[in-house]
Amino acid sequence: MITLEIRNLSKRFGETQALDGMSLTVQPGEIYGFVGSNGAGKSTTMRIALGVLATDEGEVLFDGRQLTDDTRRRIGYMPEERGLYGKEKILDQLIFLARLHGVSAANATRNGTQLLEELGLGERLDDKLDDLSLGNQQRVQLAASLIHDPDVLILDEPFSGLDPVAVDVMSRMLVSRAKENGVPVIFSSHQLDLVQRLCDRIGIVAHGRMVAEGGVDELRQRGPLRYRVGTTARDWYPAGTELVHDGADHVVLEVADRDPGADQRILHAALAAGEVHEFTRVVPNLTDLFKEAVQ
């Protein structure tokens, strides 16, 4: 099983510093979500990992070894700008791509047919790509990244423009490759709810640098310490807290110093001020964390 390591990548395009010490590691069987605003450096990082771009500094390692032509053959890549041929039959294209990776004609045909079946396109093998909907074209593009049974998957915005059914189909396939085959999967996406649901770990990128990284629950627990208190009482808030939301029947308070005993202080102060019908910790979702990290 392969581990993908990206170490201290730096890349400049003229006056623009696209990457500035970018580092991350994707373990075997792990799904890694790579998120950031447009221009943050996600695609540049992926292209360097593929050997399409040269890095000014840093290195990419596959199981501790430098990137080579043989290594590239073991990567499955789905680019943000899709690159298949609109006028060609989809199975023929998959067979052609598999053969470029050294797969025999018989295995290429078997793999292509099986992948299209799994993706719900078993009856469209001889259709041209242009005859498919956008969502089905995306499915074929995923099949193209998997046709040679890659050891590593690198996917740039694989779910862009897909309907919920197609998202579910593709998600199941990625999870299967990761969990059953031990393939490290890294994908970028702006669909943060999907990233939060699918990924084992997440890296948030801004201005070519990794600004936050960890498991979903770990990152959410690192967020601001806030409590929602269901009460109509006001102006009872204990020292060291800040009012961040004032609703009709509740307030949300943030603890300035993340004092682990703050929950009891807040609850006691609220009960002393009046009736309390709700008291819960407010754990930020990935969207909230993303907004905070990239500001």
C-alpha positions as CSV (number, residue, x, y, z in Angstrom):
1,M,0.0,0.0,0.0
2,I,1.2,3.5,-0.9
3,T,1.6,6.6,1.2
4,L,1.6,10.0,-0.6
5,E,3.8,12.6,0.9
6,I,4.0,16.2,-0.2
7,R,6.9,18.1,1.5
8,N,7.5,21.8,1.6
9,L,6.4,22.6,-1.9
10,S,7.1,26.1,-3.2
11,K,6.1,27.4,-6.6
12,R,6.2,30.9,-8.1
13,F,4.6,32.0,-11.4
14,G,6.2,35.4,-12.1
15,E,5.4,37.7,-9.2
16,T,2.8,35.3,-7.8
17,Q,3.8,32.9,-5.0
18,A,1.4,30.0,-5.8
19,L,2.8,27.7,-3.1
20,D,4.7,28.6,0.0
21,G,5.9,25.5,1.9
22,M,2.9,23.3,1.2
23,S,3.1,19.9,3.0
24,L,0.6,17.1,3.6
25,T,0.5,13.3,3.8
26,V,-2.2,10.9,2.7
27,Q,-2.0,7.5,4.3
28,P,-3.1,4.2,2.7
29,G,-6.9,3.9,2.7
30,E,-7.4,7.5,3.8
31,I,-9.7,10.0,2.1
32,Y,-8.2,13.5,2.3
33,G,-10.2,16.6,1.6
34,F,-8.2,19.5,0.1
35,V,-10.2,22.7,0.4
36,G,-9.5,26.3,-0.2
37,S,-10.7,29.4,-2.1
38,N,-10.1,29.7,-5.8
39,G,-6.4,30.4,-6.4
40,A,-5.3,29.0,-3.0
41,G,-2.9,26.5,-4.6
42,K,-4.9,23.3,-4.7
43,S,-4.6,22.5,-8.4
44,T,-1.0,23.6,-8.5
45,T,-0.2,21.1,-5.6
46,M,-2.0,18.3,-7.4
47,R,-0.2,19.0,-10.7
48,I,3.2,18.9,-9.0
49,A,2.2,15.6,-7.3
50,L,1.5,14.2,-10.8
51,G,4.7,15.5,-12.3
52,V,2.9,17.8,-14.7
53,L,4.5,20.9,-13.1
54,A,8.0,21.2,-11.6
55,T,8.4,22.5,-8.1
56,D,10.8,25.3,-7.3
57,E,11.5,23.7,-3.9
58,G,10.3,20.6,-2.0
59,E,9.5,17.1,-3.1
60,V,6.7,14.5,-3.7
61,L,7.3,11.0,-2.4
62,F,5.4,7.8,-3.0
63,D,6.2,5.4,-0.2
64,G,9.3,7.4,0.5
65,R,10.6,7.4,-3.1
66,Q,10.9,10.2,-5.6
67,L,8.3,10.6,-8.3
68,T,9.3,8.7,-11.5
69,D,7.6,7.8,-14.8
70,D,6.7,4.4,-13.4
71,T,5.1,6.1,-10.4
72,R,3.0,8.3,-12.6
73,R,1.5,5.2,-14.2
74,R,0.2,4.2,-10.8
75,I,-1.7,7.4,-10.2
76,G,-5.4,7.9,-11.1
77,Y,-6.1,11.5,-11.9
78,M,-9.3,13.4,-12.5
79,P,-8.6,16.9,-13.7
80,E,-10.9,19.9,-13.0
81,E,-11.0,20.6,-16.7
82,R,-12.3,17.3,-18.1
83,G,-10.2,15.9,-20.9
84,L,-12.1,13.1,-22.7
85,Y,-13.1,13.0,-26.4
86,G,-16.7,14.0,-27.0
87,K,-17.1,12.2,-30.4
88,E,-15.7,8.9,-29.3
89,K,-17.4,5.9,-27.7
90,I,-17.0,5.9,-24.0
91,L,-15.8,2.2,-23.6
92,D,-13.3,2.7,-26.5
93,Q,-11.8,5.7,-24.7
94,L,-11.5,3.8,-21.4
95,I,-9.7,0.9,-23.2
96,F,-7.4,3.4,-24.9
97,L,-6.5,5.1,-21.6
98,A,-5.9,1.8,-19.9
99,R,-3.6,0.6,-22.7
100,L,-1.5,3.8,-22.2
101,H,-1.0,2.7,-18.7
102,G,0.2,-0.7,-19.8
103,V,-3.0,-2.7,-19.2
104,S,-3.6,-5.6,-21.6
105,A,-6.5,-5.2,-24.1
106,A,-8.5,-8.0,-22.4
107,N,-8.1,-6.5,-18.9
108,A,-8.8,-3.0,-20.2
109,T,-12.1,-4.2,-21.7
110,R,-13.1,-6.0,-18.6
111,N,-12.2,-3.1,-16.3
112,G,-13.9,-0.6,-18.4
113,T,-17.1,-2.6,-18.7
114,Q,-17.2,-3.3,-14.9
115,L,-16.6,0.4,-14.0
116,L,-19.3,1.6,-16.3
117,E,-21.7,-1.0,-14.8
118,E,-20.8,0.2,-11.3
119,L,-21.4,3.8,-12.3
120,G,-24.8,3.0,-13.8
121,L,-23.7,3.3,-17.4
122,G,-23.7,-0.4,-18.4
123,E,-26.2,0.2,-21.2
124,R,-24.3,3.2,-22.6
125,L,-21.0,1.5,-23.4
126,D,-21.1,2.3,-27.1
127,D,-22.5,5.8,-26.7
128,K,-20.4,8.8,-27.6
129,L,-19.4,11.0,-24.7
130,D,-21.3,14.0,-26.1
131,D,-24.6,12.0,-26.0
132,L,-24.4,11.8,-22.2
133,S,-25.6,14.3,-19.7
134,L,-23.0,16.4,-17.8
135,G,-23.5,14.2,-14.7
136,N,-22.9,11.0,-16.7
137,Q,-19.9,12.5,-18.4
138,Q,-18.5,13.1,-14.9
139,R,-19.0,9.4,-14.1
140,V,-17.1,8.4,-17.2
141,Q,-14.3,10.8,-16.2
142,L,-14.1,9.0,-12.8
143,A,-14.0,5.7,-14.6
144,A,-11.1,7.0,-16.7
145,S,-9.1,7.8,-13.5
146,L,-9.8,4.2,-12.2
147,I,-9.4,2.2,-15.4
148,H,-5.8,1.0,-14.6
149,D,-6.5,0.1,-10.9
150,P,-4.3,3.0,-9.6
151,D,-2.4,2.9,-6.3
152,V,-3.2,6.6,-5.6
153,L,-6.2,8.7,-6.6
154,I,-5.8,12.5,-7.1
155,L,-9.1,14.2,-8.0
156,D,-9.6,17.9,-8.7
157,E,-13.2,19.0,-8.0
158,P,-14.7,15.5,-8.9
159,F,-18.2,16.4,-7.7
160,S,-18.6,19.8,-9.5
161,G,-21.9,20.1,-11.2
162,L,-23.3,16.7,-10.2
163,D,-26.8,15.9,-9.1
164,P,-27.3,14.2,-5.7
165,V,-27.7,10.7,-7.3
166,A,-24.4,11.0,-9.2
167,V,-22.7,12.3,-6.0
168,D,-23.8,9.3,-4.1
169,V,-22.7,6.8,-6.8
170,M,-19.2,8.4,-7.1
171,S,-18.9,8.8,-3.3
172,R,-19.5,5.1,-2.8
173,M,-16.9,4.2,-5.4
174,L,-14.3,6.4,-3.8
175,V,-15.0,5.0,-0.3
176,S,-14.8,1.5,-1.7
177,R,-11.4,2.1,-3.4
178,A,-10.0,3.7,-0.2
179,K,-11.4,1.3,2.5
180,E,-11.4,-2.0,0.6
181,N,-8.3,-1.6,-1.6
182,G,-6.2,0.7,0.7
183,V,-5.9,3.4,-2.0
184,P,-5.0,6.9,-0.6
185,V,-7.5,9.4,-2.1
186,I,-7.0,13.1,-2.1
187,F,-9.7,15.4,-3.7
188,S,-10.4,19.1,-3.8
189,S,-13.9,20.4,-3.5
190,H,-15.9,23.5,-2.7
191,Q,-18.8,21.3,-1.4
192,L,-17.8,21.4,2.2
193,D,-20.8,19.4,3.5
194,L,-19.6,16.6,1.2
195,V,-16.0,16.9,2.4
196,Q,-17.2,16.8,6.0
197,R,-19.2,13.6,5.3
198,L,-16.6,11.7,3.3
199,C,-13.2,12.6,4.5
200,D,-11.0,11.1,7.2
201,R,-8.8,14.2,7.3
202,I,-9.0,17.7,5.8
203,G,-6.5,20.3,4.9
204,I,-7.6,23.9,4.5
205,V,-5.3,26.0,2.2
206,A,-5.0,29.8,1.9
207,H,-2.4,31.7,-0.1
208,G,-0.4,28.6,-1.0
209,R,0.0,27.5,2.6
210,M,-1.7,24.9,4.8
211,V,-3.6,26.9,7.5
212,A,-5.5,24.1,9.2
213,E,-5.3,20.3,9.1
214,G,-6.8,17.4,11.0
215,G,-9.7,15.0,11.3
216,V,-13.2,16.4,10.9
217,D,-14.1,16.1,14.5
218,E,-10.7,17.3,15.6
219,L,-10.9,20.5,13.5
220,R,-14.5,21.1,14.7
221,Q,-13.4,20.8,18.3
222,R,-10.6,23.4,17.7
223,G,-13.2,26.0,16.8
224,P,-14.4,28.7,19.2
225,L,-15.9,27.4,22.4
226,R,-19.6,28.5,22.3
227,Y,-22.7,27.6,24.1
228,R,-26.4,28.0,23.2
229,V,-28.5,28.9,26.2
230,G,-32.3,28.7,25.8
231,T,-33.5,31.6,28.0
232,T,-35.3,34.9,27.7
233,A,-33.2,36.5,30.4
234,R,-30.6,39.0,29.4
235,D,-27.5,40.8,30.8
236,W,-26.5,37.9,33.1
237,Y,-23.4,36.8,31.1
238,P,-20.4,35.9,33.3
239,A,-17.0,37.4,32.9
240,G,-14.9,35.9,30.1
241,T,-17.8,35.4,27.8
242,E,-19.0,37.3,24.7
243,L,-22.5,37.5,23.3
244,V,-22.2,36.4,19.6
245,H,-25.9,35.8,18.9
246,D,-29.1,37.2,20.5
247,G,-32.2,35.2,19.5
248,A,-35.8,35.7,20.6
249,D,-35.6,32.7,23.0
250,H,-31.9,32.0,23.3
251,V,-28.4,33.5,23.2
252,V,-25.1,32.1,22.1
253,L,-22.0,32.9,24.2
254,E,-18.4,32.5,23.2
255,V,-15.8,31.7,25.9
256,A,-12.7,33.9,25.4
257,D,-10.1,31.7,27.0
258,R,-11.6,28.3,26.3
259,D,-11.8,27.7,30.0
260,P,-12.9,24.0,30.4
261,G,-15.0,25.0,33.4
262,A,-16.9,27.8,31.6
263,D,-19.9,25.6,30.8
264,Q,-20.7,25.3,34.5
265,R,-20.2,29.0,35.1
266,I,-22.5,29.9,32.2
267,L,-25.2,27.5,33.3
268,H,-25.2,28.6,36.9
269,A,-25.3,32.3,35.8
270,A,-28.2,31.6,33.5
271,L,-30.2,29.6,36.1
272,A,-29.7,32.4,38.6
273,A,-31.1,34.9,36.0
274,G,-34.2,32.9,35.1
275,E,-35.6,29.7,33.6
276,V,-33.3,27.7,31.2
277,H,-34.9,25.4,28.7
278,E,-31.8,24.5,26.6
279,F,-28.1,24.3,27.2
280,T,-25.8,22.9,24.4
281,R,-22.3,23.2,23.1
282,V,-22.3,24.8,19.6
283,V,-19.8,22.9,17.5
284,P,-18.9,24.7,14.3
285,N,-19.3,22.9,11.0
286,L,-16.6,22.8,8.3
287,T,-18.1,25.8,6.5
288,D,-17.7,28.0,9.6
289,L,-14.1,26.7,10.2
290,F,-13.2,27.4,6.5
291,K,-14.5,30.9,6.7
292,E,-12.5,31.6,9.8
293,A,-9.3,29.9,8.5
294,V,-9.1,31.7,5.1
295,Q,-9.9,35.2,6.4
